[in-house]
């Protein structure tokens, strides 16, 4: 089996053995194609700012585009760089890899997501080696943080500038395909995090030859806003999504910070085009990150339009406040964490239109009508750890017993749970923000990073801010590789996921909230009607005092600490009940 997605731009191998090169460069009057060790060839100017050339250029050919002002740039649709963003692009034969597994996916309600950073797990081959272990754990979907080519060898991935080129710091296209192929052979989905809201600050040559790609009237926190009012721009990103799904056979995409995309119509067109383009019987899943709890973008059922799920940050924020008592930054919105957690368990989102004190405006939309699979919940992820000044994990911030009870809620509730790499071993090392920028940009990033925290109580002192790790230092990346130190936690998570598979997953399709209530400070009880006709009830106490519940006894499939009963639940405890219909 061979898979290739035909791109309408970039370098495309043709049936006659030649290669067509096509570039949208409306800001450059002329463009020449430069192939290494060959004479430069002028490209033919077409209508609408397109430039095209066709010639013999077999796989492995290195090439650049030379603009009218003399600047040489890589292909914005490069499938491979040699080796980095400022270097030549490489012609790739996407049909070269022979796939072993004819995989059509698995249902989203079975998803247990494991978020991973390719670099911190040893590249594509490193993740591939970990797949059998993750399958044993009970994970069903590996989500890889962005891999689009970025400057240097270390980056979170959100500074990518060539979204079609897997970064060579992680491995080759064939190694990425082998990772996905092996995962499918083990019954695992693979999801890719993609960034369509901005480009990174170094190597984004589109600014030089395609100025209409960007807007001048609005900006994002990361720089110039992309102009999704233009069809060429929309098509660039829609083709990117299809490329990863069709050519690399990813099972889904997670779209980063789409609240920074000004034209919501693009998002709707993106979802519709993907649904219409993938094979009819193939299961592909689309997940959003949207700061505003945009429920209207989510599907109400498997045959409805829209996206499958959204990262539910409200759940994380409630749980974090209950576990740490923190109140700065966006945690100021979650000081009534127990009541807001109750709302999350009932509706998915806590904020459904009420004013956010932190943002100073209304946030969210009603979401109680959505299926529980519309919400991806977590206790930790790359943002919530890495955006902290010192990158602390909850293992260093929370009471261990309370954290275990919280983990049980995460993994046994009917939402889609997500673990962050190392969480299965209770890793204690930080996950820090890291980059490998040039010297000038590295200085700006280091100073900007430290300035971000000057309003936090712990970093009022300049000396304390100076202790925040330098993102560009290799040691910052090295410190972020998970230590995987506690096999007992692996067994704990493994047992919980086995219980989830047996008792919860079969009833998730058609699952609906029945009730959720606060039963004490830091203590909640929630109940759902399962699609199988049974009921799932979870009682959690993260408060400082024991609580009792009047819920019916019986049907308990899990209690922590062992022996905990509803009549007397100590701090840091949970009871999960499942009854048949």
C-alpha positions in Angstrom: 0.0 0.0 0.0 1.2 3.5 -0.9 -0.4 6.8 0.0 0.3 10.2 -1.5 -1.8 13.4 -1.3 -1.5 15.4 -4.5 -0.7 19.0 -3.6 -1.7 21.8 -5.9 1.6 23.6 -5.1 5.1 22.8 -4.0 7.2 20.1 -5.8 5.0 17.4 -7.4 6.4 14.3 -9.1 4.5 13.8 -12.4 3.7 10.5 -14.2 6.2 11.4 -17.0 9.1 11.5 -14.6 9.4 15.2 -14.4 8.6 17.4 -11.4 6.3 20.5 -11.3 7.3 23.3 -9.0 4.5 25.8 -8.1 4.7 28.8 -5.8 2.3 31.6 -4.8 4.5 34.7 -4.7 2.2 37.7 -5.4 4.8 40.1 -3.9 7.7 39.1 -6.2 7.4 40.1 -9.9 9.7 37.3 -10.9 10.8 34.0 -9.4 13.5 31.6 -10.5 14.0 27.9 -9.5 17.5 27.0 -8.3 18.4 23.4 -8.2 21.8 22.5 -6.7 24.6 22.1 -9.2 22.3 23.4 -12.1 21.7 26.7 -13.7 18.9 28.9 -12.3 15.7 28.6 -14.3 13.1 31.4 -14.6 9.6 30.2 -13.5 6.6 31.0 -15.7 4.3 33.7 -14.2 0.7 32.7 -14.0 -2.5 34.6 -13.1 -3.1 35.5 -9.4 0.6 35.6 -8.4 1.4 32.0 -9.1 4.8 30.9 -10.6 5.5 27.5 -12.2 8.3 25.4 -13.7 8.4 21.8 -14.8 11.7 19.9 -15.4 13.5 16.7 -14.5 14.1 16.7 -10.7 14.1 13.2 -9.2 13.5 12.5 -5.5 16.4 13.8 -3.4 16.8 16.9 -5.6 17.6 20.0 -3.5 16.1 23.3 -4.6 15.2 26.9 -3.6 13.3 29.7 -5.1 15.1 33.0 -5.9 13.0 36.1 -5.6 13.2 39.3 -7.7 15.2 41.0 -5.0 17.8 38.2 -4.9 16.6 36.5 -1.7 16.7 32.7 -1.9 13.8 31.0 0.0 12.7 27.4 0.8 9.5 26.0 -0.6 6.6 26.9 1.8 5.1 23.4 0.9 8.4 21.6 1.3 8.0 18.0 2.3 11.6 17.9 3.6 14.4 20.3 4.5 18.1 19.7 4.2 18.3 20.0 7.0 16.7 23.2 8.5 14.4 26.1 7.7 17.0 28.3 6.1 18.4 25.5 3.9 17.2 24.0 0.6 14.0 22.0 0.2 14.1 18.4 -1.0 12.0 16.7 -3.6 10.3 13.8 -2.0 8.5 10.8 -3.5 5.5 10.4 -1.0 4.7 6.9 -2.5 8.1 5.5 -1.6 6.9 4.2 1.8 5.1 0.8 1.7 2.4 0.7 4.4 1.9 -2.6 6.2 -1.3 -1.9 8.0 -4.6 -1.2 6.2 -6.0 0.7 9.1 -9.4 2.6 9.1 -9.2 4.0 12.7 -11.2 3.4 15.8 -14.1 5.2 17.4 -13.4 8.5 19.3 -15.3 7.3 22.4 -12.6 4.8 22.9 -9.9 7.5 23.0 -7.4 7.7 25.9 -5.0 10.3 24.7 -1.2 10.4 25.5 0.3 13.8 24.7 4.0 13.5 23.7 6.8 15.8 22.5 8.8 14.0 19.8 12.1 15.5 20.8 11.8 14.7 24.5 10.9 11.1 23.7 13.9 10.5 21.4 12.4 11.4 18.0 10.0 9.5 15.9 12.0 6.3 16.5 11.9 6.9 20.3 8.1 7.2 20.3 7.9 4.1 18.1 9.9 2.1 20.6 7.5 3.2 23.4 4.3 2.1 21.6 4.0 -1.4 23.0 4.4 0.0 26.5 1.7 2.6 25.9 -0.6 0.0 24.6 -0.1 -2.1 27.7 -0.8 1.0 29.8 -4.2 1.3 28.1 -3.6 4.3 25.9 -5.5 4.3 22.6 -4.3 7.5 21.0 -0.8 9.1 20.9 -1.0 12.9 20.3 2.3 14.3 19.0 3.0 18.0 19.6 3.8 20.0 16.5 6.5 18.6 14.2 6.5 21.3 11.4 10.0 22.4 10.6 11.3 25.0 13.1 14.7 26.8 13.4 17.3 24.8 15.2 17.1 21.4 16.9 15.0 22.1 20.0 11.5 23.6 20.1 8.1 23.0 21.5 7.0 23.0 17.9 4.8 26.2 18.0 7.5 28.2 16.2 7.1 26.1 13.1 7.4 27.9 9.7 7.2 25.1 7.2 4.1 23.1 8.0 4.5 20.4 5.4 8.0 19.4 6.5 8.5 17.1 9.5 11.5 18.5 11.4 14.6 16.5 10.7 15.7 16.8 14.3 13.0 14.1 15.0 13.7 11.9 12.0 12.9 11.3 8.4 9.5 11.1 6.7 9.9 7.4 6.5 10.6 7.1 10.2 7.4 9.1 11.0 5.4 6.9 8.7 6.9 3.8 10.3 5.8 5.2 13.8 2.3 5.7 12.6 2.2 2.3 10.8 3.4 0.5 13.9 0.9 2.3 16.1 -1.9 1.1 13.7 -0.6 -2.4 13.9 -1.1 -2.2 17.7 -4.5 -0.7 17.5 -3.4 2.8 18.5 -4.5 6.0 16.9 -2.0 8.8 16.2 -3.1 12.5 16.4 -1.0 15.4 15.3 -1.0 18.9 16.8 -1.0 21.5 14.0 -0.6 25.3 14.2 -2.6 27.4 11.7 -2.9 30.6 13.7 0.7 31.9 13.3 4.2 31.2 12.0 7.3 31.3 14.2 9.6 34.3 14.4 12.5 32.9 12.4 12.3 31.5 8.9 8.8 32.6 7.9 9.9 33.7 4.4 6.2 34.1 3.3 6.5 37.6 4.6 9.0 38.4 1.8 7.1 37.1 -1.3 3.4 36.7 -0.2 2.6 39.8 1.8 -1.2 39.3 1.2 -0.9 36.1 3.3 -1.0 38.3 6.4 -3.3 41.0 7.7 -2.1 44.5 8.6 -5.1 45.5 10.6 -5.0 42.9 13.4 -2.3 41.0 15.2 -2.0 37.9 17.4 0.0 37.3 20.6 2.6 35.7 18.3 2.8 38.4 15.6 1.1 39.1 12.3 -2.4 37.6 11.9 -2.9 35.3 8.9 -5.5 36.5 6.4 -8.1 33.7 6.2 -10.2 35.9 4.0 -8.1 34.8 1.0 -8.8 31.6 -0.8 -5.1 30.9 -1.4 -4.4 31.1 2.4 -7.4 28.9 3.3 -6.4 26.3 0.7 -2.8 26.2 2.0 -3.9 25.1 5.4 -6.7 22.9 4.2 -4.3 21.0 2.0 -1.9 20.8 4.9 -4.6 19.1 7.0 -5.4 16.7 4.2 -1.7 16.0 3.6 -1.1 14.8 7.2 -4.3 12.7 7.2 -4.1 11.2 3.7 -0.3 10.9 3.1 0.9 10.2 6.6 -2.3 8.5 7.8 -2.7 10.4 11.0 -6.0 9.5 12.7 -6.8 13.1 13.7 -5.6 16.6 14.2 -5.6 18.9 17.1 -5.8 22.5 16.0 -3.8 24.9 18.2 -5.4 28.1 19.6 -8.0 28.6 16.9 -9.5 31.5 18.8 -6.6 33.5 17.2 -8.1 32.7 13.7 -10.2 35.7 12.8 -12.4 34.0 10.2 -14.5 31.3 11.8 -15.9 30.3 8.4 -12.5 28.9 7.6 -12.8 26.4 10.5 -16.2 25.3 9.3 -14.9 24.9 5.7 -11.9 23.0 7.0 -14.0 20.4 8.9 -16.4 20.0 6.0 -13.6 19.5 3.5 -11.9 16.9 5.6 -15.1 15.0 6.2 -15.8 15.0 2.4 -12.2 14.0 1.5 -11.3 11.1 3.7 -12.3 7.5 2.8 -16.0 6.9 3.6 -15.4 4.2 6.2 -12.3 5.8 7.8 -12.6 7.3 11.3 -10.7 10.6 11.5 -11.1 12.9 14.5 -10.7 16.7 14.7 -10.0 18.5 18.0 -9.9 22.2 18.8 -8.1 24.3 21.3 -10.4 27.4 21.8 -10.0 29.7 24.7 -13.6 30.8 24.5 -15.3 27.5 25.0 -16.9 27.7 21.5 -19.5 25.0 21.8 -21.1 25.9 18.5 -18.1 24.5 16.6 -18.6 21.0 18.1 -20.5 18.1 16.7 -23.7 17.0 18.5 -23.4 13.5 17.0 -21.2 11.3 14.7 -23.1 12.4 11.6 -23.3 16.1 12.4 -21.0 18.8 11.1 -18.2 20.4 13.0 -15.3 19.2 15.2 -15.3 16.2 17.4 -13.9 17.7 20.6 -12.3 20.7 22.3 -9.7 20.8 25.0 -11.7 21.5 28.2 -9.4 23.8 30.1 -12.0 24.5 32.7 -11.7 21.0 34.0 -8.0 21.3 34.4 -8.2 24.7 36.1 -10.8 23.5 38.6 -8.7 20.4 39.5 -5.5 22.4 39.6 -6.9 24.9 42.1 -8.4 22.1 44.3 -5.0 20.3 44.3 -2.7 23.4 44.7 -4.9 26.3 46.0 -3.2 28.6 43.5 -5.0 31.8 42.6 -2.8 33.9 40.2 -3.2 34.3 36.5 -6.2 32.6 35.0 -6.7 30.6 38.2 -8.4 33.6 39.7 -11.4 32.6 37.6 -11.6 29.3 39.4 -11.5 30.1 43.1 -15.0 28.6 43.5 -13.4 25.5 42.1 -15.7 23.0 43.7 -18.9 24.5 42.3 -17.2 25.0 38.9 -16.0 21.4 38.8 -19.6 20.3 39.5 -20.6 22.4 36.4 -17.8 20.8 34.3 -19.0 17.3 35.3 -22.6 18.2 34.3 -21.9 20.2 31.2 -18.3 19.8 30.0 -17.5 23.5 30.3 -17.8 25.5 33.5 -17.9 28.9 31.8 -20.9 29.1 29.6 -21.3 32.8 29.1 -20.6 34.3 32.5 -18.0 37.0 32.9 -14.4 35.8 33.3 -12.8 38.1 36.0 -9.3 37.3 34.5 -10.3 38.3 30.9 -12.9 41.0 31.9 -15.5 39.7 29.5 -18.0 36.9 29.0 -16.6 33.6 28.1 -18.1 30.4 26.9 -21.4 29.0 25.5 -24.0 26.5 26.8 -22.6 23.0 26.3 -24.8 20.6 28.2 -26.4 19.3 24.9 -23.1 18.0 23.6 -21.9 14.4 24.0 -19.3 13.7 26.7 -16.8 12.9 24.0 -16.8 16.6 23.0 -14.5 17.4 25.9 -10.8 16.4 26.2 -9.9 16.7 29.9 -6.6 16.5 31.7 -4.8 17.2 34.9 -1.6 18.2 33.1 -0.5 19.1 29.5 2.4 20.8 27.8 0.7 24.3 28.3 -0.3 23.9 31.9 3.1 22.6 33.0 5.4 24.3 30.5 3.8 27.8 30.8 4.8 27.9 34.4 8.0 29.7 35.1 9.7 26.7 36.5 7.8 24.0 34.6 6.6 22.1 37.7 4.5 19.0 37.4 1.7 18.3 39.8 3.8 15.6 41.4 5.8 18.4 43.1 2.8 20.7 43.8 0.0 18.4 45.1 -0.6 15.9 47.9 0.2 12.5 46.5 -3.0 10.9 47.8 -5.2 13.7 46.5 -3.4 13.5 43.1 -4.2 9.8 42.8 -7.8 10.4 43.6 -7.9 13.2 40.9 -6.2 10.8 38.5 -9.0 8.3 39.1 -11.6 10.9 38.3 -9.8 11.8 35.1 -9.6 8.2 33.9 -13.0 6.9 35.0 -15.2 9.9 34.0 -17.0 9.6 30.6 -15.1 12.5 29.0 -12.0 11.9 26.8 -9.0 11.7 29.2 -5.5 12.9 28.3 -2.3 12.1 30.0 0.9 14.1 29.5 4.1 12.1 28.9 5.7 11.0 32.1 2.4 11.3 34.0 2.0 7.5 33.9 5.2 7.2 36.0 4.6 10.2 38.3 7.6 12.0 36.7 8.9 14.7 39.0 11.3 16.6 36.6 9.9 19.8 35.1 8.7 20.3 31.5 10.1 23.6 30.6 9.7 26.0 27.6 12.7 25.4 25.3 13.9 26.7 21.9 17.1 26.8 19.9 16.9 30.2 18.3 19.8 32.3 16.9 21.7 34.5 19.4 19.7 37.7 18.9 16.3 36.1 19.0 17.3 33.9 21.9 18.1 37.0 24.0 14.7 38.5 23.2 12.9 35.2 24.1 14.9 34.8 27.3 14.1 38.4 28.4 10.5 38.2 27.3 9.9 34.9 29.0 11.2 36.3 32.3 9.2 39.5 32.0 6.0 37.5 31.6 6.2 36.5 35.3 7.0 39.9 36.9 3.4 40.3 38.1 3.4 36.9 40.0 4.2 37.1 43.7 7.0 34.6 43.5 8.8 36.6 40.8 8.6 40.1 42.0 12.3 40.0 42.7 14.6 40.5 39.7 17.0 37.9 41.0 14.2 35.4 41.2 13.2 36.1 37.6 16.8 35.6 36.5 16.6 32.1 37.9 13.9 31.2 35.3 15.6 28.7 33.0 16.9 30.1 29.7 14.7 28.6 26.9 17.7 28.5 24.6 20.0 26.6 26.9 20.5 22.9 26.0 20.1 22.1 29.7 16.6 23.4 29.7 15.6 20.8 27.1 17.6 18.1 28.8 15.8 18.8 32.1 12.5 18.3 30.3 12.9 14.6 29.4 10.6 12.7 31.7 12.4 10.6 34.4 9.7 7.8 34.4 10.7 7.0 38.0 7.7 5.3 39.6 6.5 1.9 38.2 3.9 1.7 40.9 2.1 4.7 39.3 2.2 3.0 36.0 0.4 0.0 37.5 -2.1 2.3 39.1 -2.9 4.0 35.8 -3.0 0.7 34.0 -5.6 -0.7 36.5 -7.7 2.4 36.1 -7.7 2.2 32.3 -8.6 -1.5 32.4 -11.6 -0.5 34.6 -12.5 2.3 32.2 -12.4 -0.1 29.2 -14.6 -2.7 31.0 -17.1 -0.5 32.8 -17.2 3.0 31.2 -16.3 2.9 27.5 -19.2 0.6 26.4 -21.6 3.1 27.8 -20.1 6.4 26.5 -22.1 6.5 23.2 -25.4 8.0 24.3 -24.1 8.9 27.8 -25.9 11.9 29.4 -25.5 13.8 32.7 -28.2 13.0 35.3 -26.9 15.2 38.1 -23.9 16.9 39.7 -23.8 18.4 43.2 -21.4 19.8 45.7 -21.4 17.7 48.9 -18.8 19.6 50.8 -15.8 21.9 50.5 -13.7 20.3 47.7 -16.1 17.4 47.3 -18.5 16.7 44.4 -20.7 13.9 43.3 -21.8 13.4 39.7 -24.0 10.8 38.0 -24.5 9.9 34.3 -26.9 7.7 32.5 -24.8 5.4 30.3 -25.8 4.6 26.7 -26.0 0.9 27.8 -28.8 1.9 30.2 -26.7 1.7 33.3 -25.5 4.4 35.6 -22.1 5.8 36.4 -21.6 7.7 39.7 -18.4 9.3 40.9 -17.9 10.8 44.4 -14.7 12.7 44.9 -13.3 14.4 48.0 -10.4 16.8 47.5 -11.3 18.9 50.5 -9.6 19.0 53.9 -12.3 17.3 55.9 -14.1 13.9 55.6 -17.5 14.0 53.9 -20.4 11.6 53.6 -22.7 10.9 50.7 -26.3 9.8 50.7 -25.9 8.1 47.3 -27.1 4.5 47.2 -24.5 2.0 48.1 -23.4 -0.9 45.9 -22.0 -1.2 42.5 -18.6 0.2 43.5 -16.0 -0.8 40.9 -13.2 1.4 42.4 -12.5 3.0 45.7 -9.4 4.9 46.7 -7.9 4.6 49.3 -8.8 1.0 49.3 -11.8 0.4 51.6 -13.2 3.9 51.3 -17.0 4.0 51.7 -19.5 6.7 50.8 -20.5 7.1 54.4 -17.1 8.3 55.5 -14.9 9.6 52.7 -11.5 11.0 53.9 -9.7 13.8 52.2 -8.1 12.7 48.9 -10.6 9.9 48.2 -12.9 8.7 45.5 -15.6 6.1 45.0 -16.8 5.0 41.5 -20.0 3.1 41.1 -21.4 1.5 37.9 -24.8 -0.2 37.9 -26.4 -2.0 35.0 -29.5 -0.9 33.3 
